[in-house]
Amino acid sequence: MAANQTSTMHAPLTRLAHALVQKYLLIMITGGVIAFTAFVLLRQFGLAEELRAGIAIAGALLLQIVVAFLLQKNAISKQLAPIDHAIESIAQLDAANTNESTGLQQRILNSHDTLQAMQAASAKALLDAKLVNVRLNHLDNVLNTLPFGLIVFDGDAKIAFANRALSPMLGQQSNQLPGKQLDDWCDMPDLQEYLSQRLVKKQHTANSITVSHPQRPNRWIQVTIRDLIESKSDACVATFYDSTDAVQAQKARGEFVTSLSHELKTPLHTMNLFAETLRGPDGDDSEIRLDAANVIGDEIERIDSLIRNLLDATRIETGTLNLERTRVRMPELLSDCLERIHANLQERQITLVSNIPKAMQAVYLDKTMFSVALNNLLSNAVKYNRDQGTLTVDMKETDDAVTITIADTGVGIPEKDLPFVFDKFYRASNVGKDGHGVGLSLAREIVQKHQGRLTVTSDEGQGTTFTLTLIKSAALTREAA
């Protein structure tokens, strides 16, 4: 009899638990459907995907909490109805002052109070869980949008978290890394040894290391590891930066210093030789003096050109170059630049084929800086052309742009070098150490400063074509109309 009464007393609680579980599952499924539907419907407003996703998820969570509260309140009210009815019945019996009714009434009241406390605790726990889940998702999104790779290691050197930026650096999916030990994911010997010393052997080595992947030797990664602040465990966080550009720039700077030394040493040596000649008996010969003066002047101009290129490149790089635009007639400017290389063309018997219109709309640009860009392109076309070759220069004007094409029949540029020819200090692999790698970089920067573009096509062994395009923007034509 007592067992039967106990079962009867707990039946509402059991039914309540089952009902709450079923309704929470239904709420979660419905919330997912609502979030997806809202995400699709918001597309018609032209919002970004991240914003639509945020609005859809936030709306679905808010709706889930409201619906859960209403359903929970309704479910508990239904489940408590028999108990309330029983209490009313007991109250009627209590009026008869029976001992049995008084004890039963008290037990039911205690169960009713316990159930209400459970209801309040359940609602609070549900809300707290949803808030924690939102914060965790927000933190994951923030870490996954970082532009550098990040790994959190636990005290056993296992990966606890890895963000998405790691995937292209390591060649592995970042979501498959958590839980792995060092030997299971790191295939770079130098990095593996460094991490092993820090994470496994607990040795205090350098805070960072720069390594390259054995299968990708041209890509470099800088890894920095730090201990987590205020962590009772030995957890650490490691950041991974793609330092390829920095390593290549450092290498290029070293090569540039070597090239610059050569570029300065050669003309200085030549000038010194002719100076010695002028100081000797041959200095009395007027023809020798004239030849020496011409050579010294050419070498000085060469050094001056190199120094000006470096200064201009530095000014552009530091943002201190201000264009001084004036009214310029492009046919006259290009003709002047061709006149400067006339002697070099004759010396190497290079044929000049030019197609320059006699008149065209004047443009508004920095004549001095634009002359530098044209001179660098023309000098390269002569320098890397073959003897008795051809230099073709065309200028065309349309309603939208002015286009200058400079084509040579020289050594050309290897296909692997084409993407990098405009990089500062870069030299093509088939020209050795000839040149300092500044001219093309400076030319492109100057053209871009005028809202133009400079492109290149080349066939190794056949020649190279540079195409300079100036878009007829308001800045280019407003003062020259």
Secondary structure, 3 states (H helix, E strand, C coil): CHHHHHHHHHHHHHHHHHHHHHHHHHHHHHHHHHHHHHHHHHHHHCCCHHHHHHHHHHHHHHHHHHHHHHHHHHHHHHHHHHHHHHHHHHHHHHCCCCHHHHHHHHHHHHHHHHHHHHHHHHHHHHHHHHHHHHHHHHHHHHHHCCCCEEEEECCCCCEEEECCCHHHHHCCCHHHCCCCCHHHHCCCHHHHHHHHHHHHCCCCCCCEEEEEECCEEEEEEEEEEEECCCCCCCCEEEEEEECHHHHHHHHHHHHHHHHHHHHHHHHHHHHHHHHHHHHCHHHHCHHHHHHHHHHHHHHHHHHHHHHHHHHHHHHHHHCCCCCCCEEECHHHHHHHHHHHCHHHHHHCCCEEEEECCCCCCCEEECHHHHHHHHHHHHHHHHHCCCCCCEEEEEEEECCCEEEEEEEECCCCCCHHHHHHCCCCCCCCCCCCCCCCCCHHHHHHHHHHHCCEEEEEEEECCCEEEEEEEEECCHHHHCCCC
